[in-house]
Amino acid sequence: MAGSQAARSKGRVLKTSTGNDSIRRGRLGKALQFQRVAMDALDLVDEHREVADAVVTLCVHAGIAASDAICIAGLGRFSQGQDHNDAVNLLKSVDGNAARHLAALLHMKTRAGYGFDPVTPDQLKRATRAMDTLIERAKA
C-alpha cells in the first residue's frame, strides 16, 4: 500500500498510512456525515431505543474517522490495521483523553452492530458524547 508505514507499540508493529491535509479533511468529512445521520435518526423517532443500535454504530464510525483526522494532524499518519486497539494506541500518542473516548466507542461496537441485546440508554448517551468529543477535537 502506498504511503504505508510500520510503527511499534509494545513490541508490536502497527500498520499505518501517511496522511496529508486532504486525507485529514476527508476523514473529518466522513465523521461529520456519520454524526449528522446519527442525530437525524434520533430526531425521527419518538423512542430512541427504536434506533439506538444503529445510532451507536454510526457513532463508532464517526469516532474512528475523527480519530484518524486527529492522528493525521498530530502525527502525519493514521492506523490502517485490522485491530482497532492499534488505532487507540496510536491516538493515545497524540491525545490520551481522545483515545479513551475512542476505546469506549469501540467497546460498544460489537454489542450495537452484531449483538442480540440492544444498547442501553446510558450507552447511547455515552456514545453520542464520545463521538461529539472526538469530532470537536478533530476540528480543532
Secondary structure, 3 states (H helix, E strand, C coil): CCCEEEEEECCEEEEEEECCHHHHHHHHHHHHHHHHHHHHHHHHCCCHHHCHHHHHHHHHHHHHHHHHHHHHHHHCEEECCCCHHHHHHHHHCCCHHHHHHHHHHHHHHHHHHHCCCCCCHHHHHHHHHHHHHHHHHHHC
